[in-house]
């Protein structure tokens, strides 16, 4: 890696350098160790990032991460541990929002003729009349989250904040409440026919 100044290797085994760095925190010890495997790290980064400059940046970022992470982990095989760390770093880089590509889709192609959503059921006038009775049949948390979501137009995060429930619990309550409302309202429509 010609873009980084070469540090002379002392020939000390990796394990001893790791132990020395963990006890002293000296960056020159870590530099000797890291330079041994910099070509490996660069190769891994280039393989995943597919860009020479991005791979060089990743090599430098990994050294900065290494300064902290090596002191926090018990490392038996430095080379394989560093390889895994480099691979994970690159995968995280690829998952960042700036690397995400969005594709526009036609919402009409996602439409189903089967009434799946509560809004489809509410189209009939009778459904509006039976909604109150069905809302009362829901458990307290289900009723409250459904009311906040559908009638007060609150998002999951806002409902979680208002109710003090976890986000996943809010989502589950709304989905189950919507399903229970649909079942209840369909039963009332069938029984009134």
Residue, then its C-alpha position, 0 to 999 in steps of 0.5 A: x500500500x504505497x499511499x501509507x508510509x512503511x514502518x519497519x517490521x520487528x518480527x515479533x509474533x502477532x500475539x506478543x504485539x497484541x498483548x503489548x498494545x493492550x497493556x501499553x496502548x502505544x500506537x506504534x506497536x499497533x502500527x507495526x501489527x496493522x501494517x503486516x496485514x494492510x494489504x489483506x485489509x485493502x484487498x478485502x475492502x476493494x473486493x466489497x466496495x469495488x472502488x479504489x479510493x473507498x477501499x483506501x478510506x476504509x483501510x484508514x477507518x479500520x485502523x481508527x476502529x482497531x485502536x479501540x476495538x483491539x483493547x476491548x476484545x480477546x483476540x487469539x488469531x489477529x489475522x482472521x479477526x482483522x479479516x472479519x472486522x474488515x469484512x463487517x466494516x465494508x458490509x456496514x458501509x454498503x448498507x448505509x443510506x447513501x448506498x441505498x438505491x430507491x426504485x419507484x413502483x406503481x401502487x396500482x400494481x400492488x392492489x388486491x380485489x380482496x378486502x384486506x384493509x379496514x378501509x375497504x370494509x368501512x365503505x359500506x354504511x352499515x359498517x360505520x354503524x357496527x364499528x362502535x360495537x366492534x371497537x368495544x369488543x377489542x381489549x383496552x390496549x388494542x382499542x386505544x392503539x387502533x383509535x390513535x392510529x386510525x382515528x387520530x392519525x398517529x404513527x407507531x412511534x407517537x403511539x409508543x410514546x403516548x402509551x408507554x408501550x414498545x414499538x413492536x407491541x404497538x404494531x402487534x396491537x394495531x395489526x391484531x386489533x384491525x384483524x379483530x375489527x374486520x372479523x367482528x364487522x364481517x360477522x355483523x354484516x353477514x348476520x344482518x343480511 
